[in-house]
Amino acid sequence: MSKKPKKKVTAVREHPMHVPISEKDPTGITILDRHLRRLNNRKIALGIAQITKKTLKILKDTNGESKDFIFKGIRQKDLKDPCRT
């Protein structure tokens, strides 16, 4: 029997609760409740403009919708860190 692939999840919201500081909990903060969201089949948007890979392909097309704009030199790396040259 093969193993099922693990589903990727992320914590969307955590509800911290202040408790007495102890050896078990030295910070004094315990997570009372955590809301999780699955990440399967989600479109991942990059950068401050939240551009998806599909949108990036449209922007890079010199004969397409954005032919009058200056997007031909844009790379996926540039979306993650726009300050890098």
N, C-alpha and C positions, 0 to 999 in steps of 0.2 A: 504494500500500500504506500503510495507516494505522499509526501508531505504537502500540505496546502501552503501556498505562498502567504506570508504574513501581509496583512493589510497595513498600509501606511496611515497613521493618524497624527493629528496635531492638536494641542490643547488650545481651544478657542478662548475659554474663560476659566479662571481659577478663583475660588472663593477662600481667601486666607482667614484663619481664625487665630487670635492671639491666645496663647496658653502660657502657663508659668514656665520659666526657663528651668530646664533640667538636664541631666546627663544624656538622656535619650533625645531631647529636642533642645539643643543649645541656642538656637536662634529665637525661640519663643513664638514662632509662627508655624502653624500646621495648615495644610491644604484640606479644607473641609469638604469641598465638592469641586469637581473638575469636569468641564464640558469638552468632549472630544468630537472631532470631525474627521471623517475618512478623506483621504487624498486621492483615491483611485479615480482615474478618468477625469481629473480636473485639469482645466487649462491653466497653465502657469504663465502669469504675466510678469514681465521684467521691467525694472527701472521705475523712475518717478512717473512716467507717462503710462505705465501699466500696459506695455505692448506685448501681445502674444506672438508666438512664432509665426502664426498664419498672417497676422497683421504686418510683421516684419518683412515677410516675403512680398507682400503687396507694396510696401514702401520702397523696397529695393528694386522693384521692376521699373526700369527707365522708360518703358513704353506704356505703362499702365496708368492708373488713376492719379498717381502722385508725380507725374512726369514734369510738372511745373515747379516742383519743390526740390530742395537740396537734401535728399535722403540717399543718394546713390553710394556714398561712402560709409554708411552706417553698418556696424557689425553687432552681433549679439553680445560680444564682450563689452561694447561701449554702453549698452543698456544697463549692465550690472554695475559698472563704475565709470560714469561719464567724465570724471576728472582725469582719468588716466589718458595719457597721450601716446 
